[in-house]
Amino acid sequence: MVEPVYEKLNYCQKIAQIREQVTLSAKSGVSCQEIDSVLSVSPFVVIDSVETLQGKIKYVGRINFFVCYLDKQNAIKKCECASEFNGQISNDLILEDVKVSLVSSVEKSSVELNGALLTASAIISLDASLTKQFEQSALSGGQNLFVQEREIEIEKALGTRLGACVLEEKFELSYSVEEVMFHQANAVISSVQSGVGCIIVEGQVLLSLVLLQKTEKKDIIKVCKSLPFRTEIECEECMPNLKSVAFVREKPIKTDIEVDENTNTSIVSVSVSLSLEGQTYLNQTVMVAEDLFCTTHQLDIERESIEDFRVKQLSSTNFMLNGRCGVGELAPSTNVLATAQENVIVLSHAVQGDKLTVNGVCTAVAYLIDGDGLVFSRRLELPFEKTIDTVDDGLGRDFTFTAKAFRTSAKIISLTEIEMEGEIFLTVYPSVKGRLEFISAIAEGQEKEQKKSAISVYISQGGEQLFSLAKSLNVCPEELARTNEDLNFPLDGNERIVIYRQMQ
């Protein structure tokens, strides 16, 4: 009687990537009658909670708009408005045991000045990544079975862990500040390590402040600072030999300005809150049956081939960006005051060998001033292409990206072109789609007809291995090797092989 033994395989599959767009808006307390022109509008989205139900992802969040404008007296003003939102994404693949990662990004923003109050709107993309952990039985051996083993690697996710980090920064400026027109804090991860009971995340927050100076000219000044951070996400199962990845999300930052009228200086206080999501993966090596046979019975063998999803270590790179942007006709006396509202969108990527090429576009808003002292703005768009090293492992690869711009600046090259430069921080999250092939089940079939002779001779064919030869001759592989000690596998062909059988 055949008694099979099975191993449990725990593996992860990427079920789907779902994208939906929603339009969000918020009404300010500023009358449209007070506004001459809008210089910039910057939306900031935070997803507060995500709940997975049968066939649905329910989410709750908040959007904040920071609007900079000129009033009827050509004074630079700023207003903020916000609204809460909730919604759901429906898909038959969204099951309760599916892990959902929901990321938001701003596609387009605008303001409406036709009503009583200024209303800001934005088109938001919601990207939901669905993964699921599966368990499968794979044959590894058993009684009365001769098995050819094979080693396979599987990756098990140990569960999502959440963390938080708050950065406080205070610095002095040698001038008086009237208003923070725009502030932005982008967090980038540079490395993730597995520690004892924790996931260690290191990176930096790219802080940009556009300030209105308290002078008669009301100059606009940009201040950029990099705030390093190192934080730990608790994970009891985490050990230094395991692999971990992490993602970071920024919450709306808080800024406060204290002006000393006696010294004409300012103290700027900034508070940045980060939320982090970490995941640790356990790589396991499992011995399973690649092939098998029984000398007494025929076997019905069921084989299975499944796709598994494996996360690779993230990589981080930064590079300089420089190029010209068309902006329409400018007056000869126009000057650039500052750039703000930097954003980077990755449009496409391609892999060739061990090289990954990323194509995208960097956008920003340039604050300009003409010869009459009138401030206005232009949107800058600069495409880029960056090639970086990746891993040529021969597997089907997939990539997700986070990309941030920092320290952008601009200067006028001609009456129709502005040159923009800045630094791009690109984080690459690679993953691979592998295949697991194994025997999932066997059933005992008809009894085999036994050979009548106690000794027989077989003339080999070239390339035969010990197991395949033993299977074709229906004899124990170890016994075959013991009674033919002069054989070297794989066989050359025409070797004389003696088979001894114990007769009943």
LUMMARBA-770440 format. One line per field, with one value per residue (C-alpha): residue number from 1; residue in one letter; x, y, z. Coordinates in steps of 0.1 Angstrom, whole numbers. Layout:
BEGIN
nr <- (NUM ...)
rest <- (A ...)
east <- (X ...)
north <- (Y ...)
up <- (Z ...)
***
This chain:
BEGIN
nr <- (1 2 3 4 5 6 7 8 9 10 11 12 13 14 15 16 17 18 19 20 21 22 23 24 25 26 27 28 29 30 31 32 33 34 35 36 37 38 39 40 41 42 43 44 45 46 47 48 49 50 51 52 53 54 55 56 57 58 59 60 61 62 63 64 65 66 67 68 69 70 71 72 73 74 75 76 77 78 79 80 81 82 83 84 85 86 87 88 89 90 91 92 93 94 95 96 97 98 99 100 101 102 103 104 105 106 107 108 109 110 111 112 113 114 115 116 117 118 119 120 121 122 123 124 125 126 127 128 129 130 131 132 133 134 135 136 137 138 139 140 141 142 143 144 145 146 147 148 149 150 151 152 153 154 155 156 157 158 159 160 161 162 163 164 165 166 167 168 169 170 171 172 173 174 175 176 177 178 179 180 181 182 183 184 185 186 187 188 189 190 191 192 193 194 195 196 197 198 199 200 201 202 203 204 205 206 207 208 209 210 211 212 213 214 215 216 217 218 219 220 221 222 223 224 225 226 227 228 229 230 231 232 233 234 235 236 237 238 239 240 241 242 243 244 245 246 247 248 249 250 251 252 253 254 255 256 257 258 259 260 261 262 263 264 265 266 267 268 269 270 271 272 273 274 275 276 277 278 279 280 281 282 283 284 285 286 287 288 289 290 291 292 293 294 295 296 297 298 299 300 301 302 303 304 305 306 307 308 309 310 311 312 313 314 315 316 317 318 319 320 321 322 323 324 325 326 327 328 329 330 331 332 333 334 335 336 337 338 339 340 341 342 343 344 345 346 347 348 349 350 351 352 353 354 355 356 357 358 359 360 361 362 363 364 365 366 367 368 369 370 371 372 373 374 375 376 377 378 379 380 381 382 383 384 385 386 387 388 389 390 391 392 393 394 395 396 397 398 399 400 401 402 403 404 405 406 407 408 409 410 411 412 413 414 415 416 417 418 419 420 421 422 423 424 425 426 427 428 429 430 431 432 433 434 435 436 437 438 439 440 441 442 443 444 445 446 447 448 449 450 451 452 453 454 455 456 457 458 459 460 461 462 463 464 465 466 467 468 469 470 471 472 473 474 475 476 477 478 479 480 481 482 483 484 485 486 487 488 489 490 491 492 493 494 495 496 497 498 499 500 501 502 503 504)
rest <- (M V E P V Y E K L N Y C Q K I A Q I R E Q V T L S A K S G V S C Q E I D S V L S V S P F V V I D S V E T L Q G K I K Y V G R I N F F V C Y L D K Q N A I K K C E C A S E F N G Q I S N D L I L E D V K V S L V S S V E K S S V E L N G A L L T A S A I I S L D A S L T K Q F E Q S A L S G G Q N L F V Q E R E I E I E K A L G T R L G A C V L E E K F E L S Y S V E E V M F H Q A N A V I S S V Q S G V G C I I V E G Q V L L S L V L L Q K T E K K D I I K V C K S L P F R T E I E C E E C M P N L K S V A F V R E K P I K T D I E V D E N T N T S I V S V S V S L S L E G Q T Y L N Q T V M V A E D L F C T T H Q L D I E R E S I E D F R V K Q L S S T N F M L N G R C G V G E L A P S T N V L A T A Q E N V I V L S H A V Q G D K L T V N G V C T A V A Y L I D G D G L V F S R R L E L P F E K T I D T V D D G L G R D F T F T A K A F R T S A K I I S L T E I E M E G E I F L T V Y P S V K G R L E F I S A I A E G Q E K E Q K K S A I S V Y I S Q G G E Q L F S L A K S L N V C P E E L A R T N E D L N F P L D G N E R I V I Y R Q M Q)
east <- (0 13 12 21 35 29 45 26 35 26 30 18 0 -6 -43 -49 -40 -71 -71 -101 -103 -125 -131 -128 -135 -136 -151 -130 -141 -128 -152 -145 -151 -119 -97 -79 -60 -50 -12 -13 -34 -19 -40 -28 -46 -45 -63 -72 -87 -92 -116 -120 -154 -168 -162 -155 -127 -142 -120 -122 -98 -93 -81 -65 -61 -35 -44 -22 -38 -37 -64 -79 -51 -25 -15 -4 -27 -31 -61 -66 -97 -104 -131 -135 -144 -153 -161 -157 -140 -159 -144 -152 -115 -117 -122 -119 -86 -70 -44 -51 -26 -43 -22 -35 -20 -31 -37 -50 -61 -81 -102 -136 -142 -177 -196 -198 -168 -135 -139 -108 -111 -88 -89 -74 -62 -66 -44 -53 -28 -44 -22 -33 -15 -23 -16 -10 0 30 41 75 77 60 60 66 76 109 112 134 135 138 144 120 120 89 84 59 48 47 20 17 31 23 45 47 74 72 100 103 126 132 155 162 159 177 146 109 84 48 33 41 27 34 49 57 73 81 95 118 132 169 172 152 168 155 164 157 119 117 120 145 137 160 154 149 121 125 112 103 89 79 78 65 90 77 90 75 85 70 97 90 118 122 138 148 160 166 155 170 150 155 126 117 85 77 76 80 89 115 151 183 185 150 140 119 103 86 64 60 32 32 5 -2 27 24 44 46 64 76 89 112 104 135 160 140 145 121 120 103 89 80 63 61 42 49 30 49 39 64 64 88 93 105 122 118 134 112 121 93 89 98 92 84 73 63 76 44 16 9 5 -19 0 -15 9 3 20 12 24 39 47 80 91 127 147 140 166 169 187 188 199 199 173 178 159 139 101 79 58 42 51 68 75 112 114 100 120 116 109 107 94 69 45 70 56 70 49 65 48 65 95 113 138 166 190 202 191 159 149 123 104 85 77 86 62 64 48 71 62 72 71 70 84 54 57 28 32 19 26 34 33 65 67 100 101 130 145 168 185 196 209 185 187 187 173 155 121 90 96 73 81 63 79 79 94 99 115 136 154 139 148 142 156 144 163 142 108 91 114 123 151 142 166 162 169 148 147 135 127 122 101 109 90 91 66 79 64 61 58 51 31 -1 -16 -12 -35 -26 -36 -34 -8 22 31 63 92 97 135 158 185 183 206 199 219 218 210 231 222 202 203 201 165 151 169 156 120 121 135 111 138 151 176 200 200 207 237 250 249 264 292 311 284 289 258 247 254 274 253 258 267 258 236 226 193 189 154 144 120 91)
north <- (0 35 61 95 124 160 193 226 254 289 314 348 358 392 391 424 460 483 520 543 581 603 641 658 695 718 753 780 810 835 854 852 889 894 875 889 857 824 817 781 754 724 695 670 637 615 581 576 541 512 484 453 437 410 425 460 483 510 540 573 602 639 664 697 725 752 781 811 841 878 900 930 952 928 917 881 860 824 804 768 746 710 683 647 620 584 559 523 503 473 442 404 397 417 390 393 373 396 421 456 484 517 546 580 604 638 638 674 703 735 763 776 813 816 810 830 814 800 763 740 707 678 646 618 584 555 525 493 465 431 402 370 343 307 273 242 206 193 156 151 113 84 47 23 52 59 97 120 152 188 219 248 282 299 333 338 373 375 403 440 462 499 526 563 590 627 651 686 712 748 773 810 832 866 884 889 865 876 844 808 807 771 742 707 677 646 616 592 559 552 518 491 465 437 440 419 423 454 467 496 523 551 581 618 643 668 701 730 763 792 823 858 883 912 941 967 946 915 892 855 833 796 776 739 716 679 662 627 602 567 548 513 494 468 432 404 378 400 388 402 374 381 405 435 463 495 523 558 583 620 637 674 693 722 754 783 816 839 873 894 930 943 921 917 879 850 816 789 758 728 695 666 634 602 569 538 504 475 439 411 380 346 326 288 260 229 195 182 152 160 125 92 56 25 -10 -28 -5 20 56 83 115 150 179 216 247 280 315 331 367 376 410 420 445 482 504 542 566 603 623 659 671 700 711 738 743 763 789 811 847 866 903 913 925 893 876 843 846 809 775 755 726 701 668 638 612 580 573 541 518 492 465 453 428 442 478 495 527 549 576 604 640 666 695 727 761 791 824 853 891 915 950 966 945 922 886 857 821 795 758 740 705 687 651 629 595 576 543 524 489 461 424 402 370 357 359 380 413 440 474 501 535 565 597 631 663 686 719 729 763 781 809 826 816 834 851 817 793 788 764 743 722 701 668 637 610 577 546 514 485 454 421 390 365 330 296 267 233 202 170 179 144 107 77 41 23 -12 -37 -40 -73 -86 -99 -137 -137 -133 -117 -96 -74 -40 -21 16 46 78 105 83 92 69 77 77 44 28 40 25 -8 -7 -13 4 32 25 -12 -6 16 -9 -38 -18 2 9 31 68 90 104 73 74 46 9 2 -33 -31 -62 -62 -86 -94 -112 -139 -149)
up <- (0 -9 19 5 26 18 26 31 7 18 -11 -22 -54 -68 -76 -94 -97 -97 -106 -101 -104 -82 -82 -49 -40 -11 -6 9 30 4 -18 -55 -57 -37 -61 -92 -102 -88 -87 -76 -61 -43 -31 -4 1 32 33 70 69 44 51 29 27 3 -31 -19 -6 16 23 43 38 38 11 19 -7 -4 -27 -34 -52 -59 -45 -63 -49 -63 -28 -25 -3 7 18 29 25 32 30 41 17 16 -11 -23 -50 -62 -77 -75 -67 -34 -8 30 30 4 15 0 -3 -14 -27 -38 -63 -77 -114 -119 -98 -105 -89 -96 -94 -109 -76 -44 -27 -42 -47 -53 -71 -79 -98 -76 -87 -63 -70 -51 -51 -42 -29 -13 8 -3 12 -11 -5 -24 -24 -7 -3 13 22 -7 -30 -47 -50 -70 -49 -60 -39 -43 -26 -14 2 31 42 80 80 77 105 110 125 129 131 139 129 146 130 141 122 120 90 87 75 85 70 65 52 43 8 2 21 11 28 8 26 7 20 14 31 49 72 93 130 160 165 143 108 106 81 71 48 47 45 16 31 8 20 -2 20 14 29 49 28 5 -25 -8 -23 -26 -12 -13 16 12 40 42 75 80 99 113 128 138 130 156 142 167 140 123 125 108 83 69 41 48 28 39 25 39 37 47 67 62 78 103 101 125 121 149 138 160 150 168 150 118 119 119 136 115 133 112 123 100 107 88 87 78 66 68 57 65 43 53 25 30 11 7 -7 -29 -52 -88 -100 -83 -89 -71 -80 -71 -85 -112 -100 -111 -107 -106 -112 -106 -118 -99 -101 -69 -62 -45 -33 -39 -19 -27 -42 -40 -63 -69 -99 -113 -138 -162 -193 -210 -207 -230 -212 -238 -243 -215 -211 -215 -179 -163 -135 -117 -79 -69 -79 -59 -60 -74 -85 -103 -123 -136 -170 -182 -177 -197 -188 -210 -195 -161 -170 -160 -179 -163 -182 -165 -161 -135 -130 -109 -107 -113 -95 -118 -116 -144 -147 -131 -100 -109 -97 -119 -124 -151 -150 -159 -173 -180 -192 -181 -187 -163 -166 -135 -127 -118 -115 -146 -129 -159 -141 -150 -132 -121 -106 -85 -80 -57 -72 -56 -67 -45 -47 -81 -95 -127 -149 -180 -211 -237 -239 -245 -225 -189 -178 -148 -128 -97 -80 -84 -57 -72 -51 -69 -55 -76 -75 -96 -107 -103 -109 -85 -101 -80 -76 -58 -54 -63 -64 -64 -96 -110 -97 -119 -136 -120 -141 -140 -142 -112 -133 -165 -185 -199 -225 -217 -238 -237 -212 -188 -151 -121 -112 -147 -154 -122 -130 -165 -151 -121 -95 -64 -74 -45 -52 -89 -81 -55 -79 -108 -90 -122 -137 -141 -146 -169 -190 -222 -238 -245 -208 -198 -167 -146 -127 -98 -86 -54 -65 -43)
***
